[in-house]
Amino acid sequence: MLIHCFAGCGAADVIAAMGLEFSDLFPDKPTNHFKKSSRPNHWHSEREALRVIRFEAQLVAVAADNIANGIELASDELDRLVLAAQRISNATESVQ
């Protein structure tokens, strides 16, 4: 299962609490699997992109630990988590 809440909430509730929809969990299918993204590279080097990934992954790990220990995340913390996911996605695209 992709989404699981240990408190018993449904997947739709978990996704909505993060301000997302089910469609946000799955990327659009590219028309050409071998074509590089046309999105501009926001990082000057792969090293910088990897630094961003490491930082954002640590933030996600802390949030996951809080959630696992029953600490409810505030709205601004959930927003920051969504931003972390976007930055990780963008950074990984830039190094592919």
PDB file as gemmi writes it, atoms N, CA and C in Angstrom:
CRYST1    1.000    1.000    1.000  90.00  90.00  90.00 P 1                      
ATOM      1  N   MET A   1       0.841  -1.176   0.000  1.00  0.00           N  
ATOM      2  CA  MET A   1       0.000   0.000   0.000  1.00  0.00           C  
ATOM      3  C   MET A   1       0.888   1.241   0.000  1.00  0.00           C  
ATOM      4  N   LEU A   2       0.564   2.189  -0.830  1.00  0.00           N  
ATOM      5  CA  LEU A   2       1.334   3.409  -0.977  1.00  0.00           C  
ATOM      6  C   LEU A   2       1.156   4.337   0.223  1.00  0.00           C  
ATOM      7  N   ILE A   3      -0.052   4.492   0.712  1.00  0.00           N  
ATOM      8  CA  ILE A   3      -0.365   5.384   1.837  1.00  0.00           C  
ATOM      9  C   ILE A   3      -0.923   4.537   2.976  1.00  0.00           C  
ATOM     10  N   HIS A   4      -0.361   4.751   4.170  1.00  0.00           N  
ATOM     11  CA  HIS A   4      -0.859   4.018   5.334  1.00  0.00           C  
ATOM     12  C   HIS A   4      -0.830   4.924   6.550  1.00  0.00           C  
ATOM     13  N   CYS A   5      -1.904   4.969   7.280  1.00  0.00           N  
ATOM     14  CA  CYS A   5      -1.974   5.743   8.518  1.00  0.00           C  
ATOM     15  C   CYS A   5      -2.109   4.752   9.670  1.00  0.00           C  
ATOM     16  N   PHE A   6      -1.172   4.799  10.603  1.00  0.00           N  
ATOM     17  CA  PHE A   6      -1.189   3.878  11.728  1.00  0.00           C  
ATOM     18  C   PHE A   6      -2.308   4.197  12.711  1.00  0.00           C  
ATOM     19  N   ALA A   7      -2.924   5.374  12.579  1.00  0.00           N  
ATOM     20  CA  ALA A   7      -4.052   5.731  13.443  1.00  0.00           C  
ATOM     21  C   ALA A   7      -5.366   5.219  12.866  1.00  0.00           C  
ATOM     22  N   GLY A   8      -5.328   4.697  11.633  1.00  0.00           N  
ATOM     23  CA  GLY A   8      -6.528   4.123  11.033  1.00  0.00           C  
ATOM     24  C   GLY A   8      -7.237   5.022  10.042  1.00  0.00           C  
ATOM     25  N   CYS A   9      -6.687   6.172   9.730  1.00  0.00           N  
ATOM     26  CA  CYS A   9      -7.307   7.069   8.745  1.00  0.00           C  
ATOM     27  C   CYS A   9      -7.224   6.436   7.358  1.00  0.00           C  
ATOM     28  N   GLY A  10      -8.150   6.782   6.513  1.00  0.00           N  
ATOM     29  CA  GLY A  10      -8.128   6.299   5.143  1.00  0.00           C  
ATOM     30  C   GLY A  10      -7.086   7.043   4.324  1.00  0.00           C  
ATOM     31  N   ALA A  11      -6.675   6.447   3.224  1.00  0.00           N  
ATOM     32  CA  ALA A  11      -5.663   7.051   2.364  1.00  0.00           C  
ATOM     33  C   ALA A  11      -6.107   8.432   1.882  1.00  0.00           C  
ATOM     34  N   ALA A  12      -7.370   8.577   1.531  1.00  0.00           N  
ATOM     35  CA  ALA A  12      -7.877   9.868   1.055  1.00  0.00           C  
ATOM     36  C   ALA A  12      -7.748  10.939   2.134  1.00  0.00           C  
ATOM     37  N   ASP A  13      -7.986  10.566   3.385  1.00  0.00           N  
ATOM     38  CA  ASP A  13      -7.853  11.520   4.493  1.00  0.00           C  
ATOM     39  C   ASP A  13      -6.409  11.953   4.678  1.00  0.00           C  
ATOM     40  N   VAL A  14      -5.485  11.002   4.576  1.00  0.00           N  
ATOM     41  CA  VAL A  14      -4.061  11.314   4.731  1.00  0.00           C  
ATOM     42  C   VAL A  14      -3.612  12.251   3.615  1.00  0.00           C  
ATOM     43  N   ILE A  15      -4.001  11.944   2.400  1.00  0.00           N  
ATOM     44  CA  ILE A  15      -3.612  12.755   1.255  1.00  0.00           C  
ATOM     45  C   ILE A  15      -4.210  14.159   1.366  1.00  0.00           C  
ATOM     46  N   ALA A  16      -5.469  14.244   1.755  1.00  0.00           N  
ATOM     47  CA  ALA A  16      -6.121  15.549   1.908  1.00  0.00           C  
ATOM     48  C   ALA A  16      -5.474  16.359   3.019  1.00  0.00           C  
ATOM     49  N   ALA A  17      -5.039  15.711   4.098  1.00  0.00           N  
ATOM     50  CA  ALA A  17      -4.393  16.414   5.207  1.00  0.00           C  
ATOM     51  C   ALA A  17      -3.082  17.057   4.761  1.00  0.00           C  
ATOM     52  N   MET A  18      -2.467  16.489   3.736  1.00  0.00           N  
ATOM     53  CA  MET A  18      -1.221  17.051   3.211  1.00  0.00           C  
ATOM     54  C   MET A  18      -1.495  18.070   2.104  1.00  0.00           C  
ATOM     55  N   GLY A  19      -2.774  18.329   1.824  1.00  0.00           N  
ATOM     56  CA  GLY A  19      -3.121  19.291   0.786  1.00  0.00           C  
ATOM     57  C   GLY A  19      -2.926  18.757  -0.616  1.00  0.00           C  
ATOM     58  N   LEU A  20      -2.993  17.428  -0.758  1.00  0.00           N  
ATOM     59  CA  LEU A  20      -2.772  16.797  -2.056  1.00  0.00           C  
ATOM     60  C   LEU A  20      -4.013  16.068  -2.523  1.00  0.00           C  
ATOM     61  N   GLU A  21      -3.953  15.616  -3.770  1.00  0.00           N  
ATOM     62  CA  GLU A  21      -4.975  14.745  -4.339  1.00  0.00           C  
ATOM     63  C   GLU A  21      -4.275  13.477  -4.818  1.00  0.00           C  
ATOM     64  N   PHE A  22      -5.048  12.419  -5.046  1.00  0.00           N  
ATOM     65  CA  PHE A  22      -4.441  11.166  -5.501  1.00  0.00           C  
ATOM     66  C   PHE A  22      -3.590  11.375  -6.751  1.00  0.00           C  
ATOM     67  N   SER A  23      -4.042  12.237  -7.655  1.00  0.00           N  
ATOM     68  CA  SER A  23      -3.295  12.457  -8.901  1.00  0.00           C  
ATOM     69  C   SER A  23      -1.914  13.050  -8.644  1.00  0.00           C  
ATOM     70  N   ASP A  24      -1.728  13.733  -7.493  1.00  0.00           N  
ATOM     71  CA  ASP A  24      -0.422  14.302  -7.165  1.00  0.00           C  
ATOM     72  C   ASP A  24       0.613  13.225  -6.847  1.00  0.00           C  
ATOM     73  N   LEU A  25       0.168  12.026  -6.542  1.00  0.00           N  
ATOM     74  CA  LEU A  25       1.083  10.945  -6.172  1.00  0.00           C  
ATOM     75  C   LEU A  25       1.722  10.271  -7.386  1.00  0.00           C  
ATOM     76  N   PHE A  26       1.150  10.512  -8.549  1.00  0.00           N  
ATOM     77  CA  PHE A  26       1.620   9.830  -9.741  1.00  0.00           C  
ATOM     78  C   PHE A  26       1.965  10.846 -10.821  1.00  0.00           C  
ATOM     79  N   PRO A  27       3.159  10.755 -11.387  1.00  0.00           N  
ATOM     80  CA  PRO A  27       3.545  11.717 -12.425  1.00  0.00           C  
ATOM     81  C   PRO A  27       2.756  11.476 -13.705  1.00  0.00           C  
ATOM     82  N   ASP A  28       2.631  12.552 -14.490  1.00  0.00           N  
ATOM     83  CA  ASP A  28       2.029  12.395 -15.808  1.00  0.00           C  
ATOM     84  C   ASP A  28       2.931  11.494 -16.631  1.00  0.00           C  
ATOM     85  N   LYS A  29       2.328  10.694 -17.488  1.00  0.00           N  
ATOM     86  CA  LYS A  29       3.124   9.809 -18.333  1.00  0.00           C  
ATOM     87  C   LYS A  29       3.781  10.633 -19.436  1.00  0.00           C  
ATOM     88  N   PRO A  30       5.095  10.539 -19.543  1.00  0.00           N  
ATOM     89  CA  PRO A  30       5.764  11.296 -20.606  1.00  0.00           C  
ATOM     90  C   PRO A  30       5.455  10.698 -21.972  1.00  0.00           C  
ATOM     91  N   THR A  31       5.481  11.545 -22.988  1.00  0.00           N  
ATOM     92  CA  THR A  31       5.230  11.038 -24.335  1.00  0.00           C  
ATOM     93  C   THR A  31       6.458  10.331 -24.887  1.00  0.00           C  
ATOM     94  N   ASN A  32       7.645  10.732 -24.410  1.00  0.00           N  
ATOM     95  CA  ASN A  32       8.879  10.099 -24.844  1.00  0.00           C  
ATOM     96  C   ASN A  32       9.701   9.783 -23.600  1.00  0.00           C  
ATOM     97  N   HIS A  33       9.833   8.509 -23.260  1.00  0.00           N  
ATOM     98  CA  HIS A  33      10.512   8.104 -22.039  1.00  0.00           C  
ATOM     99  C   HIS A  33      12.004   8.439 -22.046  1.00  0.00           C  
ATOM    100  N   PHE A  34      12.577   8.678 -23.207  1.00  0.00           N  
ATOM    101  CA  PHE A  34      14.010   8.914 -23.302  1.00  0.00           C  
ATOM    102  C   PHE A  34      14.355  10.395 -23.420  1.00  0.00           C  
ATOM    103  N   LYS A  35      13.355  11.231 -23.558  1.00  0.00           N  
ATOM    104  CA  LYS A  35      13.592  12.654 -23.713  1.00  0.00           C  
ATOM    105  C   LYS A  35      13.821  13.283 -22.344  1.00  0.00           C  
ATOM    106  N   LYS A  36      14.847  14.114 -22.235  1.00  0.00           N  
ATOM    107  CA  LYS A  36      15.103  14.808 -20.972  1.00  0.00           C  
ATOM    108  C   LYS A  36      14.017  15.840 -20.744  1.00  0.00           C  
ATOM    109  N   SER A  37      13.800  16.158 -19.486  1.00  0.00           N  
ATOM    110  CA  SER A  37      12.809  17.151 -19.118  1.00  0.00           C  
ATOM    111  C   SER A  37      13.170  18.510 -19.721  1.00  0.00           C  
ATOM    112  N   SER A  38      12.155  19.249 -20.145  1.00  0.00           N  
ATOM    113  CA  SER A  38      12.397  20.584 -20.669  1.00  0.00           C  
ATOM    114  C   SER A  38      12.456  21.611 -19.548  1.00  0.00           C  
ATOM    115  N   ARG A  39      12.223  21.161 -18.322  1.00  0.00           N  
ATOM    116  CA  ARG A  39      12.281  22.047 -17.166  1.00  0.00           C  
ATOM    117  C   ARG A  39      13.717  22.534 -16.984  1.00  0.00           C  
ATOM    118  N   PRO A  40      13.888  23.841 -16.771  1.00  0.00           N  
ATOM    119  CA  PRO A  40      15.252  24.336 -16.607  1.00  0.00           C  
ATOM    120  C   PRO A  40      15.892  23.816 -15.322  1.00  0.00           C  
ATOM    121  N   ASN A  41      17.199  23.663 -15.374  1.00  0.00           N  
ATOM    122  CA  ASN A  41      17.952  23.200 -14.213  1.00  0.00           C  
ATOM    123  C   ASN A  41      18.087  24.364 -13.232  1.00  0.00           C  
ATOM    124  N   HIS A  42      17.547  24.204 -12.028  1.00  0.00           N  
ATOM    125  CA  HIS A  42      17.592  25.257 -11.019  1.00  0.00           C  
ATOM    126  C   HIS A  42      18.888  25.210 -10.224  1.00  0.00           C  
ATOM    127  N   TRP A  43      19.698  24.210 -10.437  1.00  0.00           N  
ATOM    128  CA  TRP A  43      20.938  24.059  -9.686  1.00  0.00           C  
ATOM    129  C   TRP A  43      22.109  24.179 -10.646  1.00  0.00           C  
ATOM    130  N   HIS A  44      23.172  24.751 -10.169  1.00  0.00           N  
ATOM    131  CA  HIS A  44      24.337  24.992 -11.017  1.00  0.00           C  
ATOM    132  C   HIS A  44      25.154  23.732 -11.272  1.00  0.00           C  
ATOM    133  N   SER A  45      24.992  22.736 -10.408  1.00  0.00           N  
ATOM    134  CA  SER A  45      25.768  21.512 -10.583  1.00  0.00           C  
ATOM    135  C   SER A  45      24.999  20.337 -10.002  1.00  0.00           C  
ATOM    136  N   GLU A  46      25.412  19.140 -10.400  1.00  0.00           N  
ATOM    137  CA  GLU A  46      24.815  17.940  -9.813  1.00  0.00           C  
ATOM    138  C   GLU A  46      25.121  17.858  -8.326  1.00  0.00           C  
ATOM    139  N   ARG A  47      26.274  18.337  -7.929  1.00  0.00           N  
ATOM    140  CA  ARG A  47      26.652  18.331  -6.507  1.00  0.00           C  
ATOM    141  C   ARG A  47      25.661  19.165  -5.688  1.00  0.00           C  
ATOM    142  N   GLU A  48      25.288  20.332  -6.214  1.00  0.00           N  
ATOM    143  CA  GLU A  48      24.322  21.182  -5.517  1.00  0.00           C  
ATOM    144  C   GLU A  48      22.946  20.511  -5.462  1.00  0.00           C  
ATOM    145  N   ALA A  49      22.543  19.873  -6.557  1.00  0.00           N  
ATOM    146  CA  ALA A  49      21.257  19.163  -6.570  1.00  0.00           C  
ATOM    147  C   ALA A  49      21.254  18.046  -5.534  1.00  0.00           C  
ATOM    148  N   LEU A  50      22.364  17.311  -5.422  1.00  0.00           N  
ATOM    149  CA  LEU A  50      22.449  16.247  -4.421  1.00  0.00           C  
ATOM    150  C   LEU A  50      22.430  16.808  -3.001  1.00  0.00           C  
ATOM    151  N   ARG A  51      23.014  17.982  -2.800  1.00  0.00           N  
ATOM    152  CA  ARG A  51      22.973  18.633  -1.484  1.00  0.00           C  
ATOM    153  C   ARG A  51      21.530  18.978  -1.116  1.00  0.00           C  
ATOM    154  N   VAL A  52      20.771  19.467  -2.093  1.00  0.00           N  
ATOM    155  CA  VAL A  52      19.361  19.790  -1.874  1.00  0.00           C  
ATOM    156  C   VAL A  52      18.588  18.520  -1.517  1.00  0.00           C  
ATOM    157  N   ILE A  53      18.840  17.452  -2.266  1.00  0.00           N  
ATOM    158  CA  ILE A  53      18.151  16.182  -1.997  1.00  0.00           C  
ATOM    159  C   ILE A  53      18.451  15.699  -0.582  1.00  0.00           C  
ATOM    160  N   ARG A  54      19.721  15.752  -0.177  1.00  0.00           N  
ATOM    161  CA  ARG A  54      20.103  15.294   1.165  1.00  0.00           C  
ATOM    162  C   ARG A  54      19.396  16.117   2.238  1.00  0.00           C  
ATOM    163  N   PHE A  55      19.392  17.436   2.093  1.00  0.00           N  
ATOM    164  CA  PHE A  55      18.753  18.300   3.085  1.00  0.00           C  
ATOM    165  C   PHE A  55      17.253  18.023   3.179  1.00  0.00           C  
ATOM    166  N   GLU A  56      16.595  17.988   2.033  1.00  0.00           N  
ATOM    167  CA  GLU A  56      15.146  17.778   2.020  1.00  0.00           C  
ATOM    168  C   GLU A  56      14.788  16.379   2.535  1.00  0.00           C  
ATOM    169  N   ALA A  57      15.604  15.380   2.234  1.00  0.00           N  
ATOM    170  CA  ALA A  57      15.352  14.022   2.728  1.00  0.00           C  
ATOM    171  C   ALA A  57      15.461  13.981   4.248  1.00  0.00           C  
ATOM    172  N   GLN A  58      16.394  14.734   4.810  1.00  0.00           N  
ATOM    173  CA  GLN A  58      16.516  14.795   6.269  1.00  0.00           C  
ATOM    174  C   GLN A  58      15.280  15.441   6.883  1.00  0.00           C  
ATOM    175  N   LEU A  59      14.777  16.479   6.243  1.00  0.00           N  
ATOM    176  CA  LEU A  59      13.558  17.129   6.719  1.00  0.00           C  
ATOM    177  C   LEU A  59      12.386  16.146   6.691  1.00  0.00           C  
ATOM    178  N   VAL A  60      12.273  15.398   5.600  1.00  0.00           N  
ATOM    179  CA  VAL A  60      11.203  14.398   5.480  1.00  0.00           C  
ATOM    180  C   VAL A  60      11.353  13.325   6.556  1.00  0.00           C  
ATOM    181  N   ALA A  61      12.582  12.901   6.825  1.00  0.00           N  
ATOM    182  CA  ALA A  61      12.824  11.875   7.846  1.00  0.00           C  
ATOM    183  C   ALA A  61      12.411  12.362   9.234  1.00  0.00           C  
ATOM    184  N   VAL A  62      12.703  13.613   9.552  1.00  0.00           N  
ATOM    185  CA  VAL A  62      12.298  14.174  10.850  1.00  0.00           C  
ATOM    186  C   VAL A  62      10.778  14.220  10.952  1.00  0.00           C  
ATOM    187  N   ALA A  63      10.126  14.663   9.894  1.00  0.00           N  
ATOM    188  CA  ALA A  63       8.663  14.719   9.894  1.00  0.00           C  
ATOM    189  C   ALA A  63       8.067  13.317  10.039  1.00  0.00           C  
ATOM    190  N   ALA A  64       8.645  12.344   9.344  1.00  0.00           N  
ATOM    191  CA  ALA A  64       8.156  10.961   9.443  1.00  0.00           C  
ATOM    192  C   ALA A  64       8.330  10.425  10.858  1.00  0.00           C  
ATOM    193  N   ASP A  65       9.450  10.743  11.482  1.00  0.00           N  
ATOM    194  CA  ASP A  65       9.689  10.317  12.860  1.00  0.00           C  
ATOM    195  C   ASP A  65       8.662  10.939  13.797  1.00  0.00           C  
ATOM    196  N   ASN A  66       8.384  12.218  13.614  1.00  0.00           N  
ATOM    197  CA  ASN A  66       7.364  12.876  14.440  1.00  0.00           C  
ATOM    198  C   ASN A  66       6.007  12.209  14.272  1.00  0.00           C  
ATOM    199  N   ILE A  67       5.640  11.954  13.028  1.00  0.00           N  
ATOM    200  CA  ILE A  67       4.352  11.306  12.753  1.00  0.00           C  
ATOM    201  C   ILE A  67       4.318   9.917  13.379  1.00  0.00           C  
ATOM    202  N   ALA A  68       5.403   9.164  13.245  1.00  0.00           N  
ATOM    203  CA  ALA A  68       5.469   7.811  13.805  1.00  0.00           C  
ATOM    204  C   ALA A  68       5.349   7.830  15.325  1.00  0.00           C  
ATOM    205  N   ASN A  69       5.764   8.926  15.941  1.00  0.00           N  
ATOM    206  CA  ASN A  69       5.691   9.039  17.394  1.00  0.00           C  
ATOM    207  C   ASN A  69       4.439   9.779  17.864  1.00  0.00           C  
ATOM    208  N   GLY A  70       3.465   9.921  16.969  1.00  0.00           N  
ATOM    209  CA  GLY A  70       2.183  10.492  17.347  1.00  0.00           C  
ATOM    210  C   GLY A  70       2.153  12.001  17.421  1.00  0.00           C  
ATOM    211  N   ILE A  71       3.166  12.658  16.896  1.00  0.00           N  
ATOM    212  CA  ILE A  71       3.199  14.121  16.897  1.00  0.00           C  
ATOM    213  C   ILE A  71       2.526  14.614  15.623  1.00  0.00           C  
ATOM    214  N   GLU A  72       1.445  15.338  15.792  1.00  0.00           N  
ATOM    215  CA  GLU A  72       0.697  15.837  14.647  1.00  0.00           C  
ATOM    216  C   GLU A  72       1.413  17.053  14.063  1.00  0.00           C  
ATOM    217  N   LEU A  73       1.544  17.074  12.758  1.00  0.00           N  
ATOM    218  CA  LEU A  73       2.210  18.191  12.097  1.00  0.00           C  
ATOM    219  C   LEU A  73       1.229  19.334  11.882  1.00  0.00           C  
ATOM    220  N   ALA A  74       1.709  20.551  12.107  1.00  0.00           N  
ATOM    221  CA  ALA A  74       0.895  21.743  11.874  1.00  0.00           C  
ATOM    222  C   ALA A  74       0.759  21.990  10.378  1.00  0.00           C  
ATOM    223  N   SER A  75      -0.162  22.833  10.012  1.00  0.00           N  
ATOM    224  CA  SER A  75      -0.433  23.130   8.611  1.00  0.00           C  
ATOM    225  C   SER A  75       0.815  23.640   7.894  1.00  0.00           C  
ATOM    226  N   ASP A  76       1.566  24.544   8.527  1.00  0.00           N  
ATOM    227  CA  ASP A  76       2.768  25.071   7.868  1.00  0.00           C  
ATOM    228  C   ASP A  76       3.849  24.000   7.736  1.00  0.00           C  
ATOM    229  N   GLU A  77       3.883  23.050   8.671  1.00  0.00           N  
ATOM    230  CA  GLU A  77       4.840  21.942   8.559  1.00  0.00           C  
ATOM    231  C   GLU A  77       4.467  21.018   7.409  1.00  0.00           C  
ATOM    232  N   LEU A  78       3.168  20.783   7.228  1.00  0.00           N  
ATOM    233  CA  LEU A  78       2.710  19.975   6.094  1.00  0.00           C  
ATOM    234  C   LEU A  78       3.025  20.672   4.777  1.00  0.00           C  
ATOM    235  N   ASP A  79       2.834  21.996   4.747  1.00  0.00           N  
ATOM    236  CA  ASP A  79       3.169  22.755   3.539  1.00  0.00           C  
ATOM    237  C   ASP A  79       4.656  22.630   3.228  1.00  0.00           C  
ATOM    238  N   ARG A  80       5.491  22.679   4.258  1.00  0.00           N  
ATOM    239  CA  ARG A  80       6.943  22.563   4.057  1.00  0.00           C  
ATOM    240  C   ARG A  80       7.314  21.179   3.557  1.00  0.00           C  
ATOM    241  N   LEU A  81       6.569  20.166   4.025  1.00  0.00           N  
ATOM    242  CA  LEU A  81       6.796  18.797   3.576  1.00  0.00           C  
ATOM    243  C   LEU A  81       6.481  18.658   2.089  1.00  0.00           C  
ATOM    244  N   VAL A  82       5.409  19.287   1.645  1.00  0.00           N  
ATOM    245  CA  VAL A  82       5.056  19.268   0.222  1.00  0.00           C  
ATOM    246  C   VAL A  82       6.149  19.963  -0.585  1.00  0.00           C  
ATOM    247  N   LEU A  83       6.649  21.088  -0.080  1.00  0.00           N  
ATOM    248  CA  LEU A  83       7.741  21.781  -0.757  1.00  0.00           C  
ATOM    249  C   LEU A  83       8.985  20.893  -0.834  1.00  0.00           C  
ATOM    250  N   ALA A  84       9.276  20.170   0.240  1.00  0.00           N  
ATOM    251  CA  ALA A  84      10.426  19.259   0.242  1.00  0.00           C  
ATOM    252  C   ALA A  84      10.270  18.211  -0.859  1.00  0.00           C  
ATOM    253  N   ALA A  85       9.090  17.654  -0.986  1.00  0.00           N  
ATOM    254  CA  ALA A  85       8.850  16.647  -2.031  1.00  0.00           C  
ATOM    255  C   ALA A  85       9.047  17.248  -3.419  1.00  0.00           C  
ATOM    256  N   GLN A  86       8.573  18.471  -3.620  1.00  0.00           N  
ATOM    257  CA  GLN A  86       8.744  19.132  -4.917  1.00  0.00           C  
ATOM    258  C   GLN A  86      10.223  19.396  -5.205  1.00  0.00           C  
ATOM    259  N   ARG A  87      10.965  19.852  -4.202  1.00  0.00           N  
ATOM    260  CA  ARG A  87      12.384  20.149  -4.397  1.00  0.00           C  
ATOM    261  C   ARG A  87      13.177  18.868  -4.672  1.00  0.00           C  
ATOM    262  N   ILE A  88      12.829  17.770  -3.991  1.00  0.00           N  
ATOM    263  CA  ILE A  88      13.500  16.487  -4.247  1.00  0.00           C  
ATOM    264  C   ILE A  88      13.221  16.050  -5.686  1.00  0.00           C  
ATOM    265  N   SER A  89      11.972  16.152  -6.096  1.00  0.00           N  
ATOM    266  CA  SER A  89      11.606  15.763  -7.455  1.00  0.00           C  
ATOM    267  C   SER A  89      12.349  16.598  -8.480  1.00  0.00           C  
ATOM    268  N   ASN A  90      12.367  17.917  -8.291  1.00  0.00           N  
ATOM    269  CA  ASN A  90      13.060  18.800  -9.232  1.00  0.00           C  
ATOM    270  C   ASN A  90      14.560  18.498  -9.273  1.00  0.00           C  
ATOM    271  N   ALA A  91      15.149  18.277  -8.108  1.00  0.00           N  
ATOM    272  CA  ALA A  91      16.580  18.018  -8.052  1.00  0.00           C  
ATOM    273  C   ALA A  91      16.927  16.695  -8.732  1.00  0.00           C  
ATOM    274  N   THR A  92      16.112  15.662  -8.527  1.00  0.00           N  
ATOM    275  CA  THR A  92      16.410  14.377  -9.149  1.00  0.00           C  
ATOM    276  C   THR A  92      16.276  14.466 -10.670  1.00  0.00           C  
ATOM    277  N   GLU A  93      15.333  15.283 -11.148  1.00  0.00           N  
ATOM    278  CA  GLU A  93      15.204  15.467 -12.595  1.00  0.00           C  
ATOM    279  C   GLU A  93      16.438  16.146 -13.180  1.00  0.00           C  
ATOM    280  N   SER A  94      17.051  17.019 -12.392  1.00  0.00           N  
ATOM    281  CA  SER A  94      18.190  17.760 -12.922  1.00  0.00           C  
ATOM    282  C   SER A  94      19.457  16.918 -13.018  1.00  0.00           C  
ATOM    283  N   VAL A  95      19.509  15.797 -12.282  1.00  0.00           N  
ATOM    284  CA  VAL A  95      20.713  14.957 -12.331  1.00  0.00           C  
ATOM    285  C   VAL A  95      20.525  13.723 -13.189  1.00  0.00           C  
ATOM    286  N   GLN A  96      19.385  13.563 -13.799  1.00  0.00           N  
ATOM    287  CA  GLN A  96      19.136  12.389 -14.641  1.00  0.00           C  
ATOM    288  C   GLN A  96      19.623  12.619 -16.043  1.00  0.00           C  
TER     289      GLN A  96                                                      
END                                                                             
